[in-house]
Amino acid sequence: MVQAVEIIELIKKHPTKVFSFGFDIGNLHGRIQWGKKKSERQICASYVLEIEEDKSFPGMYKCLTSTASHKYVNKCWLTGAEALDVNQRAGSWVKNDNVGKAELAFPIFAHLAWDEIEAENTVLNVALSVHDPAALKKQAKANLEGIHEVEKDGVVKKFEIKVLAVYAEGIGVIRGEKAKKLSFLFDLGSNTLIGSAFVGYESRCEPWYGEFIAGNQLITNIASCSKISEILKRKPTFEEVRQCLENPVAETKVNKKGESRNISKYKIAGKDITEVVNCEAEKWLKEGLNDLEGMHRKNIVESQDKIATGGCCLIPKVKEILQARGYRIAAEPLWSNVNGLFEIAETLTKKVGG
């Protein structure tokens, strides 16, 4: 009886904290969300570097114990920017392996969620998505789910991860955008274009993948365009163009009636390359759309809702063309999938009594 009272008192002093997380393991970035505010989300590069134990490395993680199936017990690693700062070639990108989303799920999630994890008695309920649930669902769940004890910068935290659901990529968008029953999703990412047809939360068919015509190909096309070389008097680097597209310059345009509107300009070294971006974006997107619609014509015609998401939707010309083709743009193209996954995790947590 005395022991039972002591346990109850211990629980009162250290109550279990339960969090609901949406987890989107992208080819280039991992994202989590655990609330509805923009401050309740995290992003990092989907890059993990295994290292020998050396406490001089800031941000080094070490998994002390785990009941999951992942390979990181008694191993040390760096994640995201910290890993890239040390070595940009020796680590593992999610995009470099078909099973990367399952194999790297644990170190990426632990890194992203670290600041929200209490020293003890923390349960993290997770809903995540992978590109091939049939092949990766079991492995992703086995690598994440369990009780883990992890050390970072001298701080040890013990926490439990419960995987409540593993969905096909895009289900978070379908949930968050409140799509109609028969929907079609076009995801314009940097590494892959994906066209998916859904009935509710279930896939209607195999997704279409455009692996060599995604956002990175658009960047390459812009960098290789002779017109941009004329404007800059040199050929820009891939990284210059990428930074340019990710950081447009906002300007205000006033028409003859005195009406003003905000527009986005794309500049490199102060030179305006907006015309080149628009021209190349139009050619690039129409090629991708023609391939997509050729493969998915029946599903697209039958869909009650066509939604576009992904970072390329932020380019005004791309957005304009998609809308002209009948797509509505997700409210937050970079975060729409993880937003919806968080909503699902929150709902499932309530159902299981978390």
C-alpha positions as CSV (number, residue, x, y, z in Angstrom):
1,M,0.0,0.0,0.0
2,V,2.8,2.4,0.9
3,Q,4.5,1.6,-2.4
4,A,1.3,2.3,-4.4
5,V,1.0,5.7,-2.7
6,E,4.6,6.5,-3.5
7,I,4.0,5.7,-7.2
8,I,0.9,7.8,-7.3
9,E,2.8,10.7,-5.8
10,L,5.6,10.2,-8.3
11,I,3.1,10.3,-11.2
12,K,1.6,13.5,-9.8
13,K,5.0,15.1,-9.7
14,H,5.9,13.9,-13.2
15,P,2.7,13.6,-15.2
16,T,2.9,12.1,-18.7
17,K,2.8,14.7,-21.4
18,V,1.2,13.7,-24.7
19,F,1.8,15.5,-27.9
20,S,0.2,15.0,-31.3
21,F,2.6,15.4,-34.3
22,G,2.2,15.5,-38.0
23,F,5.4,14.3,-39.7
24,D,6.3,14.9,-43.3
25,I,9.5,13.3,-44.4
26,G,10.4,15.1,-47.6
27,N,13.2,14.3,-50.0
28,L,15.0,17.5,-49.1
29,H,13.3,18.7,-45.9
30,G,11.6,17.0,-42.9
31,R,8.8,18.9,-41.2
32,I,6.8,18.4,-38.1
33,Q,3.8,20.3,-36.6
34,W,2.3,19.9,-33.1
35,G,-0.1,22.9,-33.0
36,K,-2.1,25.3,-35.1
37,K,0.3,28.2,-34.6
38,K,3.2,28.8,-37.0
39,S,5.5,28.8,-34.0
40,E,4.5,25.2,-33.4
41,R,6.3,23.7,-36.3
42,Q,9.9,22.8,-37.2
43,I,11.8,22.1,-40.4
44,C,15.3,20.7,-41.2
45,A,17.2,19.3,-44.1
46,S,16.5,15.6,-44.6
47,Y,20.1,14.7,-44.1
48,V,21.7,12.5,-41.4
49,L,25.4,12.0,-40.8
50,E,26.6,9.2,-38.6
51,I,29.8,10.1,-36.6
52,E,32.1,8.6,-34.0
53,E,31.2,9.8,-30.5
54,D,32.8,13.2,-30.0
55,K,31.2,15.6,-27.5
56,S,32.9,18.5,-29.1
57,F,30.3,18.3,-31.9
58,P,27.4,20.6,-31.0
59,G,24.1,19.0,-31.8
60,M,25.4,15.4,-31.6
61,Y,22.8,12.8,-30.8
62,K,23.4,9.4,-29.2
63,C,20.7,6.7,-28.8
64,L,21.3,5.0,-25.5
65,T,18.4,2.6,-25.6
66,S,15.4,1.9,-27.7
67,T,12.7,-0.8,-28.1
68,A,12.3,0.1,-31.8
69,S,13.8,-1.6,-34.8
70,H,16.0,1.2,-36.1
71,K,19.8,0.9,-36.3
72,Y,20.8,3.8,-34.1
73,V,21.2,2.2,-30.7
74,N,24.7,3.1,-29.4
75,K,25.3,5.2,-32.5
76,C,25.9,8.9,-32.8
77,W,24.7,11.2,-35.5
78,L,24.1,14.8,-36.6
79,T,21.0,15.9,-38.4
80,G,20.1,18.8,-40.8
81,A,22.2,21.9,-40.9
82,E,24.6,20.6,-38.2
83,A,25.3,17.5,-40.4
84,L,25.8,19.6,-43.6
85,D,28.2,21.9,-41.8
86,V,30.4,19.0,-41.0
87,N,30.3,16.9,-44.2
88,Q,28.0,17.4,-47.2
89,R,28.9,14.1,-48.9
90,A,29.4,11.3,-46.3
91,G,25.9,11.5,-44.9
92,S,22.5,10.1,-46.1
93,W,19.8,12.2,-47.8
94,V,16.3,10.8,-47.8
95,K,16.1,11.3,-51.5
96,N,19.1,9.1,-52.2
97,D,17.4,5.8,-51.3
98,N,13.9,4.4,-52.0
99,V,13.7,3.4,-48.4
100,G,15.3,6.6,-47.0
101,K,12.0,7.8,-45.6
102,A,11.7,4.8,-43.4
103,E,15.3,4.3,-42.5
104,L,16.0,8.0,-41.6
105,A,12.6,8.6,-39.9
106,F,13.9,8.2,-36.4
107,P,16.9,10.5,-36.4
108,I,15.1,13.2,-38.3
109,F,12.0,13.1,-36.1
110,A,14.1,13.0,-32.8
111,H,15.9,16.1,-34.1
112,L,12.8,18.0,-35.1
113,A,10.9,17.2,-31.9
114,W,13.8,17.5,-29.4
115,D,12.8,20.8,-27.9
116,E,9.3,19.7,-27.2
117,I,10.3,16.5,-25.4
118,E,10.4,16.6,-21.6
119,A,13.2,14.9,-19.8
120,E,10.8,12.0,-19.0
121,N,7.2,10.8,-19.3
122,T,6.7,12.2,-22.8
123,V,4.5,10.4,-25.4
124,L,4.6,11.5,-29.0
125,N,1.6,10.4,-31.1
126,V,2.6,10.6,-34.8
127,A,0.8,10.5,-38.1
128,L,3.2,10.5,-41.0
129,S,3.2,10.0,-44.8
130,V,5.5,8.0,-47.1
131,H,5.5,7.8,-50.9
132,D,4.9,4.0,-50.9
133,P,2.9,2.9,-47.9
134,A,2.6,-0.7,-49.2
135,A,6.4,-1.0,-49.1
136,L,7.4,1.4,-46.3
137,K,4.6,1.6,-43.8
138,K,5.7,-1.4,-41.7
139,Q,9.3,-0.4,-41.7
140,A,8.7,3.3,-40.9
141,K,6.4,2.3,-38.0
142,A,8.9,-0.3,-36.7
143,N,11.8,2.2,-36.8
144,L,9.9,5.0,-35.0
145,E,7.6,3.3,-32.5
146,G,8.9,2.4,-29.1
147,I,10.5,3.8,-26.0
148,H,13.8,5.7,-26.7
149,E,16.5,7.1,-24.5
150,V,18.5,9.7,-26.4
151,E,21.3,12.0,-25.3
152,K,22.1,15.4,-27.0
153,D,24.7,17.9,-25.7
154,G,24.8,16.2,-22.3
155,V,21.0,16.1,-21.8
156,V,19.3,12.7,-21.7
157,K,15.6,12.4,-22.6
158,K,13.4,9.3,-22.4
159,F,10.3,9.4,-24.6
160,E,7.8,7.1,-26.3
161,I,6.8,7.4,-29.9
162,K,3.4,5.9,-30.9
163,V,2.7,5.8,-34.7
164,L,-1.0,6.2,-35.0
165,A,-1.1,6.2,-38.8
166,V,1.1,6.0,-41.9
167,Y,-0.6,7.4,-45.1
168,A,0.3,7.9,-48.7
169,E,1.9,11.2,-49.4
170,G,-0.6,13.9,-50.0
171,I,-3.3,12.7,-47.6
172,G,-2.4,15.5,-45.2
173,V,-3.2,18.0,-48.0
174,I,-6.5,16.2,-48.7
175,R,-7.4,16.5,-45.0
176,G,-6.2,20.0,-44.5
177,E,-7.8,21.4,-47.6
178,K,-11.1,19.6,-46.9
179,A,-11.1,18.0,-50.4
180,K,-14.2,16.6,-51.9
181,K,-14.6,12.8,-52.0
182,L,-13.1,12.3,-55.5
183,S,-10.0,14.4,-55.5
184,F,-6.8,14.8,-57.6
185,L,-3.6,16.1,-56.1
186,F,-0.7,17.5,-58.0
187,D,2.4,17.9,-55.8
188,L,5.1,20.1,-57.4
189,G,8.2,19.4,-55.3
190,S,11.9,20.1,-55.9
191,N,12.9,16.5,-56.5
192,T,9.7,14.9,-57.8
193,L,6.3,15.8,-59.4
194,I,3.6,13.6,-58.1
195,G,0.0,13.2,-59.4
196,S,-2.3,11.2,-57.1
197,A,-6.0,10.4,-57.3
198,F,-8.0,9.7,-54.1
199,V,-11.4,8.6,-53.0
200,G,-11.5,10.0,-49.4
201,Y,-8.2,9.0,-47.9
202,E,-7.7,6.0,-50.2
203,S,-5.7,6.0,-53.4
204,R,-7.7,5.4,-56.6
205,C,-4.7,4.2,-58.6
206,E,-0.9,4.2,-58.6
207,P,0.5,7.7,-58.4
208,W,2.3,9.3,-61.4
209,Y,5.9,10.3,-60.7
210,G,7.9,12.9,-62.7
211,E,11.3,12.3,-61.3
212,F,13.4,14.2,-63.8
213,I,11.1,17.1,-64.6
214,A,10.6,18.5,-61.1
215,G,11.5,21.8,-59.5
216,N,15.2,21.2,-59.7
217,Q,14.9,20.8,-63.5
218,L,13.2,24.2,-63.7
219,I,16.1,25.7,-61.9
220,T,18.5,24.0,-64.3
221,N,16.5,25.3,-67.3
222,I,16.6,28.8,-66.0
223,A,20.3,28.7,-65.2
224,S,21.1,27.3,-68.7
225,C,18.9,29.8,-70.6
226,S,20.9,32.1,-73.0
227,K,18.7,35.0,-72.1
228,I,19.7,35.0,-68.4
229,S,23.4,34.9,-69.5
230,E,22.8,38.0,-71.6
231,I,21.2,39.8,-68.7
232,L,23.8,38.9,-66.1
233,K,26.8,38.8,-68.5
234,R,27.6,35.4,-67.2
235,K,25.9,32.0,-66.5
236,P,24.4,31.9,-63.0
237,T,24.9,28.9,-60.7
238,F,22.2,26.5,-59.7
239,E,22.3,27.8,-56.2
240,E,21.9,31.4,-57.3
241,V,18.8,30.6,-59.2
242,R,17.4,28.5,-56.3
243,Q,18.0,31.3,-53.8
244,C,16.4,33.7,-56.3
245,L,13.2,31.6,-56.6
246,E,12.9,31.1,-52.9
247,N,13.4,34.8,-52.1
248,P,11.4,36.9,-54.5
249,V,11.5,40.7,-54.2
250,A,8.1,42.2,-53.4
251,E,7.3,45.3,-55.3
252,T,4.2,47.5,-55.6
253,K,2.8,48.3,-59.1
254,V,0.4,51.1,-59.7
255,N,-1.9,51.2,-62.8
256,K,-3.2,54.2,-64.7
257,K,-6.3,54.3,-62.4
258,G,-4.0,54.7,-59.4
259,E,-4.8,51.2,-58.1
260,S,-1.9,49.4,-56.6
261,R,-1.1,45.7,-56.3
262,N,1.9,43.7,-55.0
263,I,4.0,41.7,-57.5
264,S,6.9,39.4,-57.1
265,K,10.2,40.1,-59.0
266,Y,13.1,37.7,-59.3
267,K,16.5,39.2,-59.2
268,I,20.1,38.0,-59.2
269,A,22.8,40.5,-58.3
270,G,20.3,43.3,-58.6
271,K,19.3,42.3,-62.2
272,D,15.7,41.6,-62.9
273,I,15.2,38.1,-64.4
274,T,11.4,37.8,-63.9
275,E,10.7,37.6,-67.6
276,V,13.1,34.6,-67.9
277,V,11.6,32.9,-64.9
278,N,8.1,33.3,-66.3
279,C,9.0,32.0,-69.7
280,E,10.9,29.0,-68.5
281,A,8.3,28.2,-65.8
282,E,5.6,28.2,-68.4
283,K,7.5,25.8,-70.7
284,W,8.5,23.5,-67.8
285,L,5.0,23.3,-66.3
286,K,3.2,22.7,-69.5
287,E,5.5,19.8,-70.3
288,G,4.8,18.3,-66.8
289,L,1.1,18.9,-67.0
290,N,0.9,17.3,-70.5
291,D,2.7,14.2,-69.2
292,L,0.5,14.1,-66.0
293,E,-2.8,14.6,-67.8
294,G,-1.8,12.0,-70.5
295,M,-1.4,9.4,-67.8
296,H,-4.2,10.4,-65.5
297,R,-6.8,11.9,-67.9
298,K,-9.7,9.7,-66.7
299,N,-9.0,10.3,-63.0
300,I,-8.6,14.0,-63.5
301,V,-11.9,14.3,-65.5
302,E,-13.7,12.3,-62.8
303,S,-12.4,14.3,-59.9
304,Q,-14.6,16.7,-58.1
305,D,-11.6,18.6,-56.7
306,K,-8.2,19.4,-58.2
307,I,-5.6,20.7,-55.7
308,A,-2.0,21.7,-56.3
309,T,0.7,21.9,-53.6
310,G,4.5,22.0,-53.2
311,G,7.0,24.8,-53.3
312,C,6.8,25.4,-57.0
313,C,3.2,26.6,-56.5
314,L,4.7,29.7,-54.9
315,I,6.1,30.9,-58.3
316,P,3.4,33.3,-59.6
317,K,3.5,32.1,-63.2
318,V,3.2,28.5,-62.1
319,K,0.3,29.4,-59.8
320,E,-1.4,31.3,-62.7
321,I,-1.2,28.4,-65.1
322,L,-2.4,25.8,-62.6
323,Q,-5.4,27.9,-61.7
324,A,-6.2,28.3,-65.4
325,R,-6.2,24.5,-65.7
326,G,-8.7,24.3,-62.8
327,Y,-6.4,23.6,-59.9
328,R,-6.9,25.4,-56.6
329,I,-3.6,26.1,-54.7
330,A,-3.2,24.8,-51.2
331,A,-3.3,27.5,-48.6
332,E,0.3,26.8,-47.5
333,P,2.0,24.8,-50.3
334,L,5.1,24.1,-48.3
335,W,3.2,23.1,-45.1
336,S,-0.1,21.8,-46.4
337,N,0.7,18.1,-46.0
338,V,2.1,18.3,-42.5
339,N,-0.7,20.6,-41.4
340,G,-3.3,18.0,-42.3
341,L,-1.2,15.1,-40.8
342,F,-1.2,17.1,-37.5
343,E,-5.0,17.4,-37.7
344,I,-5.2,13.6,-38.2
345,A,-2.8,12.9,-35.3
346,E,-4.8,15.2,-33.1
347,T,-8.1,13.4,-33.9
348,L,-6.6,10.0,-33.5
349,T,-5.0,11.0,-30.2
350,K,-8.5,11.9,-28.8
351,K,-9.9,8.6,-30.0
352,V,-7.3,6.5,-28.2
353,G,-7.6,8.6,-25.1
354,G,-4.3,10.4,-25.2
